[in-house]
């Protein structure tokens, strides 16, 4: 089954379990009804920001939608054998992202470690702000992080740790690609 459809089904199930309508989730998440419907139906693969807003509206961790099997103990993620890879493409920005979860099977986690590959255009990027903290370590390429009124240019080996309640945007130059280890913490 398509990852987008799996995520959409999980969102729909959580929404229905909480006796919420699509309209209520749209209002609580500041997303449109059409966007929630498209996500639930697996018609679009949304970026992390809308997914985070939906998770907050439903009162669950972001990873809840990306998790497959749950494990209480340590989780080992081996190179070349990771199943939890989700790709997103935004038609409005022409940008694609690939999220490779590193601990999808760890239940009850407070952090979301992942490898993120960014491609595409640096225009029309969505600004994000939410509870928690984020850490980026650049593995390949160059990443631009707009944080509040500042812009940081990070190259291979550079890192940034920030409070994600401050408006931020992560992007790469048009036609370029970058890869980063990202760890998000959301209380």
KAZIQUI-V295682 format. One record per residue. N is the residue number from 1. RES is the residue in three letters. OMEGA is omega in whole degrees, 0 to 359 (none if undefined). NEAR is the number of other ideal C-beta (glycine too) atoms within 8 Angstrom. D_CENTER is the distance of its C-alpha to the mean C-alpha in whole Angstrom. Layout:
N|RES|OMEGA|NEAR|D_CENTER ; N|RES|OMEGA|NEAR|D_CENTER
This chain:
1|UNK|179|4|20 ; 2|UNK|181|6|17 ; 3|UNK|179|10|14 ; 4|UNK|179|10|13 ; 5|UNK|179|10|16 ; 6|UNK|180|10|15 ; 7|UNK|179|15|12 ; 8|UNK|178|13|14 ; 9|UNK|179|10|17 ; 10|UNK|179|10|15 ; 11|UNK|180|14|14 ; 12|UNK|180|9|18 ; 13|UNK|179|8|20 ; 14|UNK|179|11|18 ; 15|UNK|181|13|19 ; 16|UNK|177|8|22 ; 17|UNK|180|6|23 ; 18|UNK|179|8|23 ; 19|UNK|178|4|25 ; 20|UNK|175|10|23 ; 21|UNK|176|6|23 ; 22|UNK|180|10|21 ; 23|UNK|179|7|22 ; 24|UNK|179|8|22 ; 25|UNK|178|15|18 ; 26|UNK|180|12|18 ; 27|UNK|182|7|20 ; 28|UNK|183|9|18 ; 29|UNK|183|12|15 ; 30|UNK|175|5|17 ; 31|UNK|179|10|15 ; 32|UNK|176|6|18 ; 33|UNK|180|8|20 ; 34|UNK|180|6|20 ; 35|UNK|178|12|16 ; 36|UNK|179|15|16 ; 37|UNK|180|9|18 ; 38|UNK|178|9|17 ; 39|UNK|181|16|14 ; 40|UNK|181|12|16 ; 41|UNK|179|8|18 ; 42|UNK|181|12|16 ; 43|UNK|179|7|17 ; 44|UNK|170|8|14 ; 45|UNK|184|9|10 ; 46|UNK|176|9|8 ; 47|UNK|183|9|6 ; 48|UNK|183|11|3 ; 49|UNK|177|9|6 ; 50|UNK|179|12|8 ; 51|UNK|177|13|7 ; 52|UNK|179|12|7 ; 53|UNK|178|12|10 ; 54|UNK|180|15|11 ; 55|UNK|178|12|11 ; 56|UNK|180|11|13 ; 57|UNK|181|10|15 ; 58|UNK|178|12|16 ; 59|UNK|178|5|16 ; 60|UNK|176|8|14 ; 61|UNK|175|8|11 ; 62|UNK|182|13|8 ; 63|UNK|179|11|9 ; 64|UNK|182|10|12 ; 65|UNK|182|12|10 ; 66|UNK|183|11|10 ; 67|UNK|173|10|13 ; 68|UNK|181|6|16 ; 69|UNK|182|5|19 ; 70|UNK|179|7|19 ; 71|UNK|177|9|21 ; 72|UNK|184|5|23 ; 73|UNK|180|4|24 ; 74|UNK|179|5|22 ; 75|UNK|178|8|20 ; 76|UNK|178|4|21 ; 77|UNK|183|7|19 ; 78|UNK|179|6|21 ; 79|UNK|177|5|21 ; 80|UNK|182|4|21 ; 81|UNK|181|5|21 ; 82|UNK|180|11|17 ; 83|UNK|191|6|16 ; 84|UNK|177|10|13 ; 85|UNK|180|10|11 ; 86|UNK|178|11|9 ; 87|UNK|177|10|10 ; 88|UNK|175|12|9 ; 89|UNK|178|8|12 ; 90|UNK|179|9|13 ; 91|UNK|182|5|17 ; 92|UNK|182|5|17 ; 93|UNK|183|11|16 ; 94|UNK|186|7|17 ; 95|UNK|174|12|14 ; 96|UNK|179|10|12 ; 97|UNK|174|13|9 ; 98|UNK|179|10|9 ; 99|UNK|179|13|7 ; 100|UNK|183|11|10 ; 101|UNK|181|14|10 ; 102|UNK|181|9|13 ; 103|UNK|185|12|14 ; 104|UNK|183|11|13 ; 105|UNK|178|11|16 ; 106|UNK|181|10|17 ; 107|UNK|175|8|18 ; 108|UNK|183|5|18 ; 109|UNK|178|9|15 ; 110|UNK|181|6|14 ; 111|UNK|176|8|12 ; 112|UNK|177|14|9 ; 113|UNK|181|9|11 ; 114|UNK|170|12|9 ; 115|UNK|181|11|11 ; 116|UNK|174|11|9 ; 117|UNK|181|10|12 ; 118|UNK|178|16|12 ; 119|UNK|161|9|15 ; 120|UNK|192|11|17 ; 121|UNK|180|9|18 ; 122|UNK|178|9|17 ; 123|UNK|177|6|19 ; 124|UNK|179|6|17 ; 125|UNK|179|10|14 ; 126|UNK|175|8|12 ; 127|UNK|184|8|13 ; 128|UNK|166|11|11 ; 129|UNK|183|8|12 ; 130|UNK|178|11|12 ; 131|UNK|172|7|14 ; 132|UNK|182|11|13 ; 133|UNK|178|9|13 ; 134|UNK|178|12|11 ; 135|UNK|177|10|13 ; 136|UNK|172|14|13 ; 137|UNK|185|9|16 ; 138|UNK|179|16|17 ; 139|UNK|181|8|18 ; 140|UNK|174|7|19 ; 141|UNK|183|12|20 ; 142|UNK|182|12|19 ; 143|UNK|176|14|16 ; 144|UNK|179|13|17 ; 145|UNK|172|13|16 ; 146|UNK|183|12|17 ; 147|UNK|187|11|17 ; 148|UNK|180|7|20 ; 149|UNK|181|2|23 ; 150|UNK|174|6|22 ; 151|UNK|178|7|21 ; 152|UNK|176|8|20 ; 153|UNK|183|7|21 ; 154|UNK|179|12|20 ; 155|UNK|181|8|21 ; 156|UNK|180|8|21 ; 157|UNK|178|5|22 ; 158|UNK|177|8|21 ; 159|UNK|175|9|18 ; 160|UNK|177|10|17 ; 161|UNK|184|7|17 ; 162|UNK|173|10|16 ; 163|UNK|186|6|16 ; 164|UNK|174|14|13 ; 165|UNK|177|7|15 ; 166|UNK|180|9|17 ; 167|UNK|182|9|15 ; 168|UNK|179|14|14 ; 169|UNK|179|10|12 ; 170|UNK|184|10|12 ; 171|UNK|174|11|14 ; 172|UNK|179|13|16 ; 173|UNK|180|8|20 ; 174|UNK|178|7|21 ; 175|UNK|182|5|21 ; 176|UNK|177|9|20 ; 177|UNK|176|9|17 ; 178|UNK|180|12|16 ; 179|UNK|182|11|14 ; 180|UNK|167|12|13 ; 181|UNK|182|9|13 ; 182|UNK|173|13|10 ; 183|UNK|179|10|11 ; 184|UNK|174|13|9 ; 185|UNK|178|10|12 ; 186|UNK|183|12|12 ; 187|UNK|none|5|15
